[in-house]
Every structure is written in structure tokens, then in C-alpha cells.
Amino acid sequence: MKLFVPEDIESYARDHTRSRGPLFDELREYTYRHVPSPQMQVGRIEGTLLMLLAKLVGARRILELGTFTGYSALCMAEALPDDGELITCDVSEEFTKVARSFFGKSPHGKKIRLMLGDALTTLQHLEATPFDMAFVDADKVRYPDYYEAIIPRLRPGGLFVADNTLWSGDVLAPKSEDARGIAAFNDRVQNDERVENVLLTVRDGVMLARKR
């Protein structure tokens, strides 16, 4: 994964971002020691950004596609009120086993509902209550499909957040299926009158789209 600022600046930004606490440090260390492709985990900067965004929109109900080992879900759950809910979807029993164990260690884990299976199928069977925020960090080829499935489920003023939207710069001349999927998603959001959007150069790119 390509960073879009020099490593020393990235480190400085990380050092000047509020720590998520010992449990997050433990989760990050465990992921990097025991889980394949640990770089898929969001870090302190992006995790804190997600938490603050959830607070800023006053989220009570959040949807996440792509649980991995649970770092981002725990960050967002921290922003929810005690009766709030975060639904997180993933297809990997291996990764979500780690996530479940850390959810159990957090006082905010009770707010998280983990659902295994294809995300689009899961969405079809969810109750119709609108979401205040959605975070997508899953199969890149399907980003356009995820977007179209989720936007109608966001309340007006709700926030759609997508990770890896620069794909190490490959969106400039997309050749792989993943890069083409992300580039198509970025174009779709940019041309969608239903939302206001900004593409941030945080980590590997973060797209924010606020539903009008």
C-alpha cells in the first residue's frame, strides 16, 4: 500500500492523533503477528477519523462492509450511544474470529452485530431502518455495487465512507480489476447528484460522500 505523504510526515501525524487505547494497540500487534495481509487493517489515523466522523453525524446506526480483525468497527462503535448499533459484514471466518475475540474485550463490543456471508445478500435481508453512516472496505471490484445498494439505505445527511480509493495511485491508469472497480466507483460518486463528496489522500485514499 502506497502512502501519499512521506513516512516521516505520516509518523508525525500518527503521533499527533489521539491514541485509541491499549486494546487497539493489542489488536494491531496481534494482527501484524498472526494474520495474513495485516496492512489491510486501518491504523490510528484512519480509525480515529472514522470515530470522529461517526460522532459528527450523530450516528446511532452504522453499516460496515469488510470487518477484517475489527479495528475500524471498534473505533466507530466507540462513537455510538449505548443503544446504538453497528452491523459489520465479512465473508472470512478466520479474520472475524479475531474480531469477535476483541469485541468481547471491549465495553463497546455489545453494540456490534457481526454478519458472515456475501454483503449484498446480507443487505437484502436487513431491516429497512436507515443507516446514519456506512464504511466500505471490502471487495474492490464490487465498490460500485456496494455504493448503489447502500445509498438508498442512508438517511438524508448520512455519510458514506470508502477506503482504498486511490489504490496506490493505480486509479490514474487502472489495469487490474480492483483498480478498475475503484476508478468506476470514484467516477460514479463524482457524478452522482444525490451526494456531496470529497476524495481524501488519507492512507490509500478515503472517499467521503454525504447524502443530500
N, C-alpha and C positions, 0 to 999 in steps of 0.2 A: 504494500500500500504506500503510495507516494504522499508525502506531506507537502503542503503548498506554502509553507513558511520554513525558514532554516531551522534545524534541530535545536539550536540554542535558544531561538525565539519561542519555539514550541515548549521547551522546558521552562522557560521564564513564564509563559502563560499558564502552564500547569502549576507552577509553584505559586502563582498568584490567583489561583482558583481554589475556592474553599474545599477542604478535604471532605470526602464522603464518609469518613469514619473507618474504624478498624475492620468492620465486617466487609466493606468494599475492598480494602487492601487484601484481606484474606481471600476473597473471591477472585481478585485479579491474580494473586500469586498462585492460587490453586489452578486457575485456568491456564496460565502460562507454563505450569509444570506438568499438567496431566491431560490437557485437552488438545486435540489436533486443531491447527489453524487458529491459535489464540488471538491473533491480530484482529479477528472478527469482533472481538469484544470492544464495546465503546469504553473510553477511558474517562478520567476525571473531568476533562474539559467538556466533552460532549454529554456525558452523564449529567453533569451539573446544569448544562444548557437545557437538557430535556426536563429536569426537575423545575427549573425556573420558568420555562415555557408553560408547563402544566399549572404552576401557581398563577402565572399572569393571565391565563384564560379562565381561571377559576374552575379547573376541571374537577368533575365528580365521576366521570366515566371515561375511560381511556381504552383504546384498542391498540395492540401491538402485534405486528406480524414479524416473526423472527425472534424467538426468545433467547437462543444460544444458551449461555450459562446464567442468565438472569440479571446481569448488572444494570442494564437500562430499565428493566421492569421495576427493580427495586428503587432506582432513582426516581422514577415517575410515581410509584406508589407512595413514596415519602411525601409527595405534594398533595395527595388526596386526603379528604376528610376521613374520619373513622368509618363512615358509612359509604365511602366511595368504592369504586370497583375498577380494576384493570384486568382486561381479558387479553391474554397473550397466547399466540398461536405458533406452533412449530411442528415439524414432522420427525424430529430426532429424539428418540427415547434416550440416547446416550447423553446428549447435551442437556436435555431437560431434567434428567435425573440429578445432575449437578445443581441446576437451577432450583429444583424442588427442595433440595437439602439446605440451600442458603435462604430460600423463602421461609423455611421453618425456623431459622435462626433470627429472623428479623421481626420486630413488632409490627411492621407494615406488610408482612407476608400474607396476613389474613385477608388483605384487600385484593389479592391476586388470584385470578382463576386461569389456570393453565389448561389449554385445549390442544390435544395432539391430533394431527391429521392435516389434510390439504386445506390451506387457508381459505380459498374461495368457497370450498364446500362448507367449511365451518361457518363462514359469514352467512351463507344461505339459511342456516338453521338457528342463527342467533335471534333473540328477541328484538323487536323493532325500536326499542328505546334509543334515541340518538346518542352519539358519542360527542364529547367535547373536544377530544384530541385523538389523533392516530399517529403512530410511529411505525414506519415500514423499513425493515432491514432484512429482507428475505430474498427469494429467488429474483435476480435482477432482470431476467428475461421477461418476467411477468409484472414488472412495475406498472406498465400502462393498464393492465387488467386489474391490479390491486387498486390503483387510483380510481378507476371508473366504478369499482364495486364499493369503495369506501366513501367517496364524496357525497353520494346521496344519503349516507348514514350519519354524516356530520351535521350538527346543528348549525344554523346561521351564526357566524362568528367563530365557529370551530376551526381548529388548526390541524392541518395535515403536514407531517414531517417525514422526509425520506432521507435515508443515509446513502453514502457512496455515490452521490450524484455527479461526481466528476470522474470517477473510475480511473484514478491515477492519470488523468489527462486524456484518456483514450476516447472520451466523448468528442474530442476535436476531429478525429478521423476514425470513427468506430469500425472495427473489423470483426471482433468477436461477437457472439450472440449476446453476451452480457452487456457489452458496450453499446450495441445497437438498441437493446432494450431500454437502457438508461437514457440514451440520447432521445429515443422516441418519447419516453416519459417526460423528459425535460421540455421538449418541444410542445407536448400536449398541455402541460401545465402553463407554459408561457402564453399559449394561445387560447386558454380557457377563460371565458368571461365570467365564469362562476366564482373565480378566486382572485385574490391579490397575492403576489408571490415574490420571493427573493431567493436567489441561489447563493449560499454562503460557502466560502473556502475554509470551512472548519474541517480538520482532518481530511477525509477524502471527498468532501463536498456534502452539504446538507441543504436540501430544498425545503423551504417553508412556504406553505400555501394556506391563506386564510379564506375560508368560505364566506362569500358576501351574504 
